[in-house]
Amino acid sequence: MKQYNSLKEINHDLKRLSLERQIAWEEMKGLKEDFKESIQPHNLFAPILSWAKQYGILYLIRLLFTKKK
């Protein structure tokens, strides 16, 4: 435990801790907004659509270039 020699040191540490708490709170609010945005439907389906387009195009190309007997 830290030993304080004056009231000024105590107040300085209290102010620093208060600022650290406020910074942490603002970071948490930012993370909350990032999370809310990341679970939006358009953000969930974009990778799936990208994958489907990529493999759909490859499938169509394969159909065009394979010889039908």
Residue, then its C-alpha position, 0 to 999 in steps of 0.5 A: m500500500k502506498q504511503y502518502n506524505s501530504l494531502k496534495e499527493i492524495n488529491h493528485d492520485l485521486k484526480r489521476l484515478s478519476l481520469e483513468r476511470q473516465i477514459a476507461w468508461e469512454e473506451m467501453k462506450g466506444l466498444k459498445e457502439d463498435f459491437k452494435e455496428s458489427i452485429q447489424p444484418h448487413n455486416l453479418f451477411a456481407p462475408i456470406l454474399s462475398w463467398a457465394k459470389q466468388y464460388g458462384i462465378l467459379y462454378l459458372i466458369r467451370l460449366l462454360f468450359t467443361k465439354k458436355k457429352 
